[in-house]
Amino acid sequence: MLTRLKVDGFKNLVGVDVRFGPFTCIAGANGVGKSNLFDAIRFLSLTANYSLLEAALRVRDEAGQNNEVRGLFHRIGSESGGQISFEAEMIVPPQAVDDLGQAGKATTTFLRYILVIRLRPGATNGASTNPLEIVREEMKQRGAGRKTRPPNSR
């Protein structure tokens, strides 16, 4: 379960920090980023099963399609931003079964995933190489280095 998402530089989302509960309602005027917030969640979800480029191409752009990854980066005028950062906090099940049918137990169920990507310098649309590169990616125990409690446990 996603409990928090921080996004910076994705479409029109700059400095966004949303905490999710068991039921969270996203509301607002047209054009403020509601759909883009869901696109950010979809993009992160897609990176679990697809390459970074394929995940980016599967995310909706303003026209409802996407064949240019630059559309995912925040723009000011005609200039695209340099990078996108995501920080997702989540609660994972204590036990799970992987795609090969093997069971596993989590040593921690509160995780923080950080992903920072950028357009590869000099990348052009249609280039044979992936125009996206990972600047930083890490998964760690949420609150590593300090004691944490599950939400609503106090």
Steps between C-alpha positions, in 0.01 A plus 500: 500500500635838399508729805691801366622627165737789436539609138709776350535583130241257361269680254352790702583345840768701678568450871190282549476301824182294550422270792251223433274334754269200465267732308639811331301734278686707241303811402577832339439733209575402140867508406650488849655151465250242627541277194874563496521372858338176387731490197798525737366205701439305178851577375658371823281190484597433138872514582455176694419308179643704215820678411519865598441608140205266447342613828540864394344433160198330661411808706240739361611840378278808470364379165409159645792318335872500547772441245746759634642460852577871529127549567548347845743771609377827650516777242537874530409639160664276243780386734476159672622459855820313562379218723209334675514370856263265676495389860237242587433365848302180522388216718564157348351167605705301753484195270485475123540256212722599208439440129672159527267386779756530779382635833694762688474691826578870525747607768333841501162610369554878492706599196613817327583487128691787342538544124661795323517500121613749239518539126834370380709797385481531121214247473269550204163354416539182299856436614603137522596542866269561792462877548438448874756422763477422868682754716407333829300196600475347844265303718540521873315442820279797569644698787830310488716609789206585723218304654179508303153383580226393262241774432226525766695286749541770765 
